[in-house]
Amino acid sequence: MPGTTGEIFDVIVVGAGNAAFAAALAAQQEGARVVVLEKASLELRGGNTRFSGGLFRCTYSSVDDLMPIVRDHDDPATVTLDPYTSADYRRDMDRVTGGRTDPELSAVLIEQSHDTVQWMADVGIPWEFNRAVGAVTIPGSSRVKLPAGGALRVKGEGVILSSAWFRIAEETGIAIAYETYAQRLIPGKDGGVSGVEVHGPEGVRELSCRALVLASGGFQANPEMRTSYLGPHWSLVKVRGTRFDTGEMIRAALAVGAQGYGEWSGCHATPIDADAPTYGELRLTDRTNRLSYPFSVMVNLDGERFTDEGADFNLYTYARMGREILQQRSSVIFQVFDQQTVPLLETRYNTGAPVTADTLPDLAERIAERYRALGFRKDIFVKTVEEYNTSIQAGVFNPDILDGKHTSGLRPEKTNWATRLDQPPFVAYPVTVGITFTFGGIRINTNAEVLDYLERPIRGLFATGEMTGGFFYLNYPAGAGLMRGAVFGRIAGRNAARFVK
Ligand SMILES: Cc1cc2nc3c(=O)[nH]c(=O)nc-3n(C[C@H](O)[C@H](O)[C@H](O)COP(=O)(O)OP(=O)(O)OC[C@H]3O[C@@H](n4cnc5c(N)ncnc54)[C@H](O)[C@@H]3O)c2cc1C
């Protein structure tokens, strides 16, 4: 553990993900002496950030706007994009959260998104254009059209984002204490917070500081909190990322009077490989995701469709799709493709073991065989696909736009990308739900100060990232999680250092 016994640190940052390091670096740039506490070991460090796809949602008006960020890591001639303005970002946040997102907090996220990504590039995080998720190849051209708002990702994804943050921290003299688990906040005499009790390699210690930034993630890896807040069905779900985000600092903040905020029963949860491990593994990072479902027919173990697979582009439906899968029997479903749609599968499907067959009855038989313990209704499955095939209306299938090619007479309908499943071999991927992060947390203001129940800042206490609530409800636009952590991390660090001064 860095520091001497009795030492008062300027700023302690709890956590070692993207949000934490944005805070740590911003505080350090303001002249504060900073220490970062990481619950995980050196090998497993980095939180969900390390598992992430590294996609950041930010505003821009043209490719030229992004070149000072991307620099020579990528070639602007290979991509095209539409402007993504503050109004577009606002519309997306309002649309996917049903208008519930905190207007002031999300305004800061939106307005500071581009500038914060630029700052991250300036301090040494490498960027590239995001061709992987939501990008489409323009027919007859070698150029790729980047998804609205999702044009940028960290080159090398979350693994490099995380390692770059650790490198920058080490180079700038930010101390990092591993296997150091913050378990309680120490109230100060002035109603604020004077330090944190940690459990580390040297046992239990109290660390004093002038300002504290909490950035220790959500509670998605804590089955007890999942059950309490999300509901009993969530107790057994697979966790897509780190096993260390277990919410104790959220509870610790509530215990010193912080206000809970946001959708405590809500979370980001996506379709993932049914055979994925219980917690995220670094060899797989985010490659267990199964997001090509808009081009599939999804059926549950009862052989029935249960949702509109083509309601929107996957970047706007994937975060809520996990919940819909959770409601199906045993939380297992199948995404079924044929040879027209198999070429559209994200490469991440390579990590899975699909069931394949030349006819639909054979496919049903093989699924039933492999998932005998769960009981698959193969007769109903075949009927479901036949009805689906005959309900498809005329129109041109175009995966690059909301093509409106739909079914008629089904419940639920498929509203886009409805193509007949009739080009064998057929391929079925087994899919379950994986939780990514929780939406409820503690309340901060636009200065990233933690607020109490009278909406007064708790002196010296700041927070950022997944542990803060009020940004996302019901759903989430892809790339806004890392962006929120970075924007408010930078604000938290800067303000923590100024508070110290
Ligand atoms: C597979 C996957 C893919 C994703 N892809 C994307 C993407 O492309 N774009 C996007 O925007 N979002 C993505 N996300 C979500 C994104 O990863 C998170 O929103 C973001 O990383 C959260 O950052 P954070 O710093 O708040 O938390 P984390 O990165 O989870 O960091 C929390 C840190 O706190 C530490 N910690 C926890 N408890 C304690 C404690 N008591 N004491 C000390 N330390 C503690 C943890 O060990 C960890 O270091 C993805 C998530 C997953 C799992």
The ligand as a Gaussian input file, in Angstrom:
#p B3LYP/6-31G(d) Opt

LIG

0 1
 C      -18.376000      -7.454000     -22.353000
 C      -18.618000      -5.973000     -22.185000
 C      -18.550000      -5.124000     -23.299000
 C      -18.804000      -3.758000     -23.151000
 N      -18.620000      -2.928000     -24.225000
 C      -18.835000      -1.598000     -24.072000
 C      -18.567000      -0.685000     -25.139000
 O      -18.056000      -1.057000     -26.199000
 N      -18.866000       0.631000     -24.939000
 C      -19.373000       1.108000     -23.753000
 O      -19.635000       2.294000     -23.624000
 N      -19.561000       0.267000     -22.710000
 C      -19.291000      -1.054000     -22.838000
 N      -19.464000      -1.881000     -21.774000
 C      -19.823000      -1.270000     -20.493000
 C      -18.557000      -0.610000     -19.939000
 O      -17.554000      -1.586000     -19.845000
 C      -18.788000       0.014000     -18.616000
 O      -19.866000       0.917000     -18.682000
 C      -17.555000       0.774000     -18.143000
 O      -16.382000       0.061000     -18.365000
 C      -17.692000       1.046000     -16.682000
 O      -16.548000       1.682000     -16.226000
 P      -16.354000       1.926000     -14.687000
 O      -14.998000       2.488000     -14.565000
 O      -17.519000       2.629000     -14.102000
 O      -16.399000       0.452000     -14.029000
 P      -15.368000      -0.761000     -14.195000
 O      -14.600000      -0.654000     -15.449000
 O      -16.148000      -2.008000     -13.980000
 O      -14.338000      -0.552000     -13.007000
 C      -14.699000      -0.765000     -11.662000
 C      -13.414000      -0.950000     -10.875000
 O      -13.698000      -0.921000      -9.471000
 C      -13.019000      -2.012000      -8.840000
 N      -13.735000      -2.262000      -7.602000
 C      -14.989000      -2.741000      -7.420000
 N      -15.305000      -2.740000      -6.111000
 C      -14.233000      -2.250000      -5.442000
 C      -13.951000      -2.002000      -4.064000
 N      -14.855000      -2.229000      -3.124000
 N      -12.731000      -1.513000      -3.727000
 C      -11.789000      -1.264000      -4.689000
 N      -12.015000      -1.469000      -6.010000
 C      -13.226000      -1.939000      -6.376000
 C      -13.057000      -3.097000      -9.879000
 O      -12.135000      -4.117000      -9.629000
 C      -12.728000      -2.278000     -11.130000
 O      -11.351000      -2.039000     -11.206000
 C      -19.170000      -3.234000     -21.885000
 C      -19.209000      -4.076000     -20.774000
 C      -18.929000      -5.429000     -20.921000
 C      -18.956000      -6.313000     -19.697000

